[in-house]
Amino acid sequence: MGVSRREFMKLSGSSVLLGSLGVRVDPAEAAAQELRIKDAKETKTICPYCSVGCGIIIHTKDGNVVNTEGDPDHPINEGTLCSKGASLFEVINNPQRLIKPKYRASGATEWKDVEWDWALDEIAKRVKDTRDRSFKTTSKSKVKEKAADGTEKGIEKDFVVNRTDAIAHVGSAALDNEECYMLQKMLRSWGLVYIEHQARI
Ligand code: SF4
């Protein structure tokens, strides 16, 4: 049977559309997928990448992730995922995935694995040292002041600021409302003013 170029485009277009809607167009592929998740434990979770918060189903067998896919019952994504969410399976099982904090000492050329407890203690110590050294209670700013004769002149005045300019914080789109609230409380109480978000940079 001959297929014209127009008919071919229509056919392949509908296959892509059905595939992207989660409808399996290839029975062999569907059977292989069914076999892969047979008897697997199903856990529902949220994609860790961005604040859209798409629902994902994770299938595990013997503690290993064997499949991830969009959750069709989730009200936000209804089974669909963007390319990042769709690649989650590859991230989980990637041998290059970082599962420990890395540290490169000043002047060293190599990164080395360190324990979480050590990394967290070190971060806390450095934040405290830096804040102690850089904290300002006041800062000078130029303002205009009216003299008795009605003329204006620029003068330098001290303003209470209670801040440190030496520490910055970058948040991520994976933070939820409660985490953002807690972080803001903590960072503002330290006197940070450079509080940024990775989605805006
Ligand atoms: S990265 Fe993609 S799949 Fe994940 S929550 Fe955001 S839009 Fe959804």
Residues whose N, C-alpha, C, O or C-beta is under 5 A from the ligand:
A	BS01	SF4	C47 Y49 C50 V52 G53 C54 L81 C82 K84 G85
